[in-house]
Amino acid sequence: MQRSERRKGSGPPANVLERQLNDAQILTLRELERFGLSLAFVRRPMFQPAVGVVRDTAARTYVLIEADGSVNDKVPIELRH
């Protein structure tokens, strides 16, 4: 029996995701948005600060915005496509 995907749509609006980021992360996000990247989701590891995951749809790559606002292009998480 085949199950259909129930999670449809584009996910939560960007402003809902941005509320989970701190000021340094939002400043970095605004700079990345100037280059065509967009916030895909926010990862909240247990007992650690939130990490923004930003997507470059043209290159099909992801980068992380760490809690201090730095950009990490070594994505240590496994992403499903």
Backbone torsions as a table, in degrees:
resi	resn	phi	psi	omega
1	MET	NA	126.3	-178.5
2	GLN	-90.3	133.6	178.8
3	ARG	-99.7	138.3	178.3
4	SER	-89.8	152.8	178.6
5	GLU	-73.7	123.0	-178.4
6	ARG	-91.5	-18.8	-179.9
7	ARG	-84.2	94.8	-178.8
8	LYS	-114.5	162.6	179.4
9	GLY	100.8	-175.7	-174.8
10	SER	-96.3	4.3	179.7
11	GLY	90.8	-172.2	-177.9
12	PRO	-69.3	152.8	177.7
13	PRO	-60.3	152.9	-176.2
14	ALA	-59.5	-36.2	-177.9
15	ASN	-66.9	-27.4	175.9
16	VAL	-69.5	-41.2	178.2
17	LEU	-67.6	-41.3	-177.7
18	GLU	-63.0	-28.1	179.2
19	ARG	-63.9	-18.3	179.8
20	GLN	-86.7	-8.5	-178.9
21	LEU	-95.2	155.1	176.3
22	ASN	-88.9	177.7	-174.9
23	ASP	-62.0	-41.4	-180.0
24	ALA	-63.1	-40.2	179.3
25	GLN	-67.7	-38.0	179.9
26	ILE	-67.3	-39.8	176.8
27	LEU	-61.3	-43.4	177.8
28	THR	-64.9	-40.4	178.9
29	LEU	-60.5	-43.1	-180.0
30	ARG	-61.3	-39.5	177.1
31	GLU	-65.6	-41.9	179.9
32	LEU	-67.7	-33.7	178.7
33	GLU	-64.0	-28.5	177.4
34	ARG	-64.3	-23.2	179.8
35	PHE	-101.3	12.1	174.5
36	GLY	92.1	6.0	178.0
37	LEU	-87.1	156.5	-179.9
38	SER	-139.5	152.7	179.6
39	LEU	-71.2	119.9	-178.6
40	ALA	-88.3	-50.8	178.3
41	PHE	-164.1	170.1	178.0
42	VAL	-115.5	126.1	179.0
43	ARG	-96.3	132.3	-178.8
44	ARG	-121.5	82.3	178.2
45	PRO	-64.1	146.3	-177.9
46	MET	-61.4	130.3	178.2
47	PHE	63.6	21.7	178.0
48	GLN	-133.5	158.8	178.6
49	PRO	-68.8	158.7	179.8
50	ALA	-65.0	148.0	178.7
51	VAL	-127.0	125.7	177.6
52	GLY	-83.0	135.0	176.8
53	VAL	-109.3	118.4	-174.9
54	VAL	-109.0	139.8	-174.5
55	ARG	-113.9	136.6	170.0
56	ASP	-106.3	101.8	-173.2
57	THR	-69.0	-29.8	-179.5
58	ALA	-67.2	-44.8	-178.0
59	ALA	-94.0	-6.1	-177.8
60	ARG	56.2	45.8	178.4
61	THR	-123.0	163.3	179.2
62	TYR	-128.7	146.8	172.2
63	VAL	-133.8	157.3	179.2
64	LEU	-105.2	143.4	169.7
65	ILE	-106.1	107.7	-177.4
66	GLU	-70.5	170.9	-176.8
67	ALA	-61.8	-28.9	179.7
68	ASP	-87.1	1.8	178.8
69	GLY	93.4	-2.9	179.4
70	SER	-76.1	156.6	-179.6
71	VAL	-102.5	131.6	179.7
72	ASN	-119.2	112.3	-180.0
73	ASP	-89.9	-0.6	175.0
74	LYS	-94.5	86.6	-174.6
75	VAL	-73.2	109.3	-177.0
76	PRO	-85.8	15.4	-179.7
77	ILE	-116.8	151.5	179.0
78	GLU	-91.8	125.0	-177.1
79	LEU	-104.9	138.4	174.3
80	ARG	-91.1	141.9	-179.4
81	HIS	-109.2	NA	NA
